Amino acid sequence: MTIKSKCVASDGKRVMTTEELKKWLKKFDTDKDGRISKEELRQAIRSTGGRFATLKSRRGLRSADVDQDGYIGEEELDNLVEFAQKHLGLETDN
């Protein structure tokens, strides 16, 4: 998953800080309830040109949604960042 960012690592790959990633994800909270739904996560992945957005969003939600309410809340965003780093090839620069 490539995310457009002004930050470029020494190897030429685009990276962003964890906080920038969280802020970017919150833009997809279209109903402004403070949580990311599976559909909102799918839209975020799709916006990057990512393939298999439905499958990846389902896996991301399952991995990050600790309380299993079907949404990724503010307190679960770190879990989503970790999932993106491990499984979607996302690089963050903390």
Sequence and secondary structure as in RCSB ss.txt:
>XXXX:A:sequence
MTIKSKCVASDGKRVMTTEELKKWLKKFDTDKDGRISKEELRQAIRSTGGRFATLKSRRGLRSADVDQDGYIGEE
ELDNLVEFAQKHLGLETDN
>XXXX:A:secstr
     S B TTS B B HHHHHHHHHTT TT SSEEEHHHHHHHHHHTT SSHHHHHHHHHHHH TT SSEEEGG
GHHHHHHHHHHHS   B  
